[in-house]
């Protein structure tokens, strides 16, 4: 626990997650620090073409100095970075495992098999809506957007490229489906965390999200259906499709055996087995199929697992689609996630983030509309700074739970706001770990697929409409107020 400050006049003396900040931070300093941080990050990446990992490494010095200016010693600043950096262990391990799995699934013929049948069965006009629905079903069943992107999403992306559908559109459809399922599945860790940190039951939380998610999802599906009908037929190249399918049959033994690694991973994820364990078993099953069915040597597959799968099929198009994966191929994503979390740890650990949002919390004045807008803003700014859905849920839930309770608002209103912005909106922030992962899996820049992640833009609109009208904004029951042990509710206005 951090030391309790002696001066209680500044806002960072507020308690967040049971921790007091050692030194106080003014709102002006917090705003200056965050604007400077984002200004440098965007200038480096957009104006000078610097990589995200390089910018976060360089920003370590800038943010460190900003925190030390508050009175912290460097070793304290560094410990803040280490503490937050440790949270990147699981997502970064998944990133590395998926890189290895992609290579083995290419060698085993698993992904080529899915591509082959996708080209045979899916019409280009209906491909985008099909991709959305398949990604949604997979993510709902498994509870993981990352697992969906690295398995079904990867294969769908290859099919879309082969069909000639614009890759940013395909990526947008897959991402919308993957994060829809992640948000709505009772197996999802983000769903469980958002509900628990807000004080809502998981089933109640999911039911309450239907009010915003279902209409947004329907609109998203209609948009992708329209885009498919408009661009799908123009994109279709029968000669190209024939080239791809014939090349795949010449270079791979395509049979039901190739589906085994995919079925194993999906079955394990549905059963609730750890994502890392499930994906690693997918790696080993892919290795076995590659050796026994495709005729590769064990040492050959090990080399592919490290350096990536490379094929010379006689078709430049097929070579481009299939040559990818490997441990080293995702080291860039690994570094971005780790460094982003470390730099975020400095900002969060020093109380800069809390200082930025606390004045907004104090100005909600019992208005449902203001409370909702502030909650959504905190979720967005935390996601933008923290690059993590985990941090977004913890910070937003911790700051706003008492506000919702004091104003007689049920906790599922808060958890819905967190998910509608923090979970669904994560992939549209280019440096967020979810956007980086999606980009690496699908081979499309976050700036390219950004305009097509319609679900992330449409869902919050319904939150705002409901907050303005009072519709679906559930109130606390008397027994729930007693459980929360809070003062009587303030007057609420819409």
HELIX and SHEET records of a PDB file:
HELIX    1   1 UNK A   11  UNK A   13  5                                   3    
HELIX    2   2 UNK A   27  UNK A   42  1                                  16    
HELIX    3   3 UNK A   43  UNK A   47  3                                   5    
HELIX    4   4 UNK A   52  UNK A   68  1                                  17    
HELIX    5   5 UNK A   74  UNK A   85  1                                  12    
HELIX    6   6 UNK A   88  UNK A  108  1                                  21    
HELIX    7   7 UNK A  110  UNK A  121  1                                  12    
HELIX    8   8 UNK A  124  UNK A  126  5                                   3    
HELIX    9   9 UNK A  127  UNK A  142  1                                  16    
HELIX   10  10 UNK A  145  UNK A  148  1                                   4    
HELIX   11  11 UNK A  149  UNK A  153  3                                   5    
HELIX   12  12 UNK A  154  UNK A  163  1                                  10    
HELIX   13  13 UNK A  167  UNK A  184  1                                  18    
HELIX   14  14 UNK A  189  UNK A  198  1                                  10    
HELIX   15  15 UNK A  202  UNK A  235  1                                  34    
HELIX   16  16 UNK A  238  UNK A  251  1                                  14    
HELIX   17  17 UNK A  256  UNK A  259  5                                   4    
HELIX   18  18 UNK A  260  UNK A  270  1                                  11    
HELIX   19  19 UNK A  275  UNK A  292  1                                  18    
HELIX   20  20 UNK A  298  UNK A  307  1                                  10    
HELIX   21  21 UNK A  316  UNK A  322  1                                   7    
HELIX   22  22 UNK A  327  UNK A  330  5                                   4    
HELIX   23  23 UNK A  331  UNK A  349  1                                  19    
HELIX   24  24 UNK A  352  UNK A  362  1                                  11    
HELIX   25  25 UNK A  368  UNK A  386  1                                  19    
HELIX   26  26 UNK A  389  UNK A  406  1                                  18    
HELIX   27  27 UNK A  411  UNK A  418  1                                   8    
HELIX   28  28 UNK A  419  UNK A  423  3                                   5    
HELIX   29  29 UNK A  426  UNK A  428  5                                   3    
HELIX   30  30 UNK A  433  UNK A  442  1                                  10    
HELIX   31  31 UNK A  446  UNK A  449  1                                   4    
HELIX   32  32 UNK A  450  UNK A  452  5                                   3    
HELIX   33  33 UNK A  454  UNK A  469  1                                  16    
HELIX   34  34 UNK A  478  UNK A  484  1                                   7    
END                                                                             
